[in-house]
Amino acid sequence: MKRLPDRGWRCAVLAVALALACGGLAWAGDEAFRSKGPELAVGGVAPADYFAQMGQLHTWLMTQVPDGVGQSVVRVALSEQDKLDLATPYVAGPQPTPMRVGVVKSLSVPVDLSLGVRRDTADGGFVWATTVTAEGAFAIRVHFEDFSLPAGAEMYFLSREGEAYGPYVGGGPYDTGEFWSQSLTSSTGIVLLRFNGGARDLRSLSFRITEVAHVAQDFPKATEGTDSLCTYNADCVVNNECTSDTAVAAAKYAIAKMRWIQVPYIYICTGGLVADTDGSTQIPYFLTANHCIAKDKAAANLEAYFQYWVPCGTSVCTASFDPAPAPAVYGASVVATGSTGDFTLLRLNGQPPAGSLYLGWNNAPIAFTSGTEMHRVSHPSGAPQGYSQHAVDASIATCLGADRGPWIYSDDVVGATEGGSSGSPVVNGVGQIVGQLTGCCPMGGGDCTDVCNVYNHTIDGALAYYWTSVAPYLDPGTSSCSLAGEPCTSSAACCSGFCHPSKLVCK
């Protein structure tokens, strides 16, 4: 699959979605339930411009690559245990886990400036580079430590196929001297350093590449049969581009495929942009599941791929992209999270691409109202966007220790979810978020390894239950608790429920 089709807004689709779900705040009957309509993203780079800018950077960097870099190669290979781990994409246990799609390989000898190939430049500086390869990988990343570049020094990571990321400068993206590069959709990448300073500045330059992330294909092996999305998806999985459901007509512009590293593995999930009620700003809040990401260390290296879909009728989704599957936002921080209700609200470090949408929400409880319809866009098995429709079922028994109320149980009506769908927001009939995916509950003859089994049920964390944890961010002005970093005297005063005992600030 090459470059995806035009991802610009289709005015008719947007008009339908806004007519259904806008209207700002609402009150549900006589109850103080809050709701919010969607918002168009302000700013951001158009997908076509994103790839054009990357192409320009790549063209220039290829002129800087020193001769002989192809002979300076750092290689990593999967062990037999690695292959077994990837063949079993979930950690065994009673609780849901994200789908793992790769492994982290440590380098026995870290790469630094003493290795690689160096070429002096006319301005008194130099260009240094080395090649990193992970045989059979779908994508790779490199881990920098002790990273400190003086003014005039820039680090890049590029493939020969057309991707290029950087510059990484100073102490890295977080100024901590440690970070993961962005992913190259290739098994081989070039790490390139350009140094334009004088010799006296060279003493302050340091870095080590200590690990390589080997991303296997983001999906299981292909199976026999005809499919509604990709050949590696189950037969009942539906391509979102094949639905005319107005509840998700615009939601596809809010949903992103997530991929991140939590050593020793690489994982995928789904999440979506969510709007807040402060009209003076637009903060890139992003909702997913707690069992996907709950810690800042994992969120810091997150890559969120937006506007990633294939036309209706596509059945063979290859792992060959030109040069990447979709525009990606790099890095995030955890704003609020909880295991009960299985939610994590992130704040992305960058703006989503132009044409994106922030989903609205509705905090009215629906977990006990059988028949309530829900709709979802997700990335099943890491595939392009899939669609599913569900109906709340308040009569079935619960499982996985997930009580009804904090969680919503539903029956699949159209389509299904798979590994990689975890964390995907589920919306009501007018496209407002009411929760996010936890996983599957097998009942009677159910079998969660067979996603098309009619006895399986779907479990979503309920926004209505964890609303007080996210309200200070999504509905500021209605909450009296203190946000992270604000002073406190007791944990009860903090929105997070934790006041640091010595610093006396909310966590």
Secondary structure, DSSP 8 states (H G I E B T S, - for coil): --S----S--HHHHHHHHHHH-SS-EE-TTS--EEE--EE--S---HHHHHHHHHHHHHHHHHH--TTGGGSEEEE---HHHHHHHHS-S--SSS---EEEEEEEEEEEEE-TTSSEEEE-TTS-EEEEEEEEETT-SEEEEEEEEEE--TTEEEEEE-SSS-EEEEE-TTTTTTSS-EE---BSSSEEEEEEEE-S-GGGGGG-EEEEEEEEEE--SS----SS--BS-TTS-TT-EEGGG---GGGTTGGGTEEEEEEEETTEEEEEEEEEB--S-TT----EEEE-TTT--SHHHHTT-EEEES----TT-----S--SS-SS-EEE-EEEEEEETTTTEEEEEESS---TT-EEB-EE----TT-TT-EEEEEE-GGG-S-EEEEEEE-SSS---TT--BTTEEEEEEEE----TT-TT-EEE-TTS-EEEEEEEEEE-TT--TTSTT-TTEEEEEEEHHHHHHHHHHHHSTTS--SB-TTSB-SSGGGBTTS-B-TTT-BB-
